[in-house]
Amino acid sequence: MTARRFFTVLALLVVLATAFVAGRASADQPRMHAALEHLRAAKVELEHATDDKGGHRRKAIALTNDAIAQVERGIAYDRRH
């Protein structure tokens, strides 16, 4: 992983962490919605990145999709319980 890519990933992680702390977005579960927004933004950035980085970009996209699904399920669960 190049230094530039490392710092990009690090920046995305900082943004995600900030989302949990800041708690912006919707009044209904604001931190979960903020995390969801940031995960979706991260997915777009990954999709627009060049090359496949030895399969790591593809894997990161898949893991981001999984994270998005888990956050959506968590939001839905909390609404029902």
N, C-alpha and C positions, 0 to 999 in steps of 0.2 A: 504494500500500500504506500503510495507516495505521500509525502508530507502534506501536500495540498489536500489530497483526499482525506487524510487523517483529520486535518483540522476542519474540513467540511462536515465530516461525520460527528466530530466533537461538538461543533457549533449546533448541529441538529439535536444532539443529546441535551445540550444546555438549554435550547429552546423548549424541548419537551419538559425538562425539569422545571423551568420557569413557569410553564403552563400549569403545572400542578400546584405551584406555590401561589401564582397570581390569581388563579381561580376566575378568569374572565370567561366570557361566552354567555351561554344561556343561563337563566335563573334556575332552571331544572338541572341539577348536577353540573354546575359550571366547570369544575375541574375536569370531569370526564369529557365534556364537550370541547373544552380547550385542547385536551390531549388528542381527541379525535381530529380536530382541525389541523394540528401540527403533524400528526401521523399522515394525514392525507397530503399535506404539503411536502413532507419528506418523500412520500411515494412519487409525487410528480417530479421532484428533483432527481430521484434515482432513475426514473424512467427516461429522463432527458440526458442523463450522463452518457458519456461516450464509452464504447467498448463494453465488454462483459466482465472485465477484471478477473479473469480466470474463474468465472462462475459466481463470484462473490456479489456482484451487483444483482444478478438474478436471484440469488439466495436472499439478499437484503430486501428485495421487492417482495418475495414470498413471505418473509418474516414480518414485514410491515403490513402486508395484507392480513396475516394472522392476527397481528396486534390490533388492527382496525376492527376485525370481526370480534375479538375478545372485548374490546371497549364497548362496541355496540351491544353485545350480549349483556355486559355488566350494566349498562344503562337500562336496557329492557328489564333485566332482573330486578333492579332497584325500584323501578316503576311498579312492578307487580307485587313487591313485598314490603 
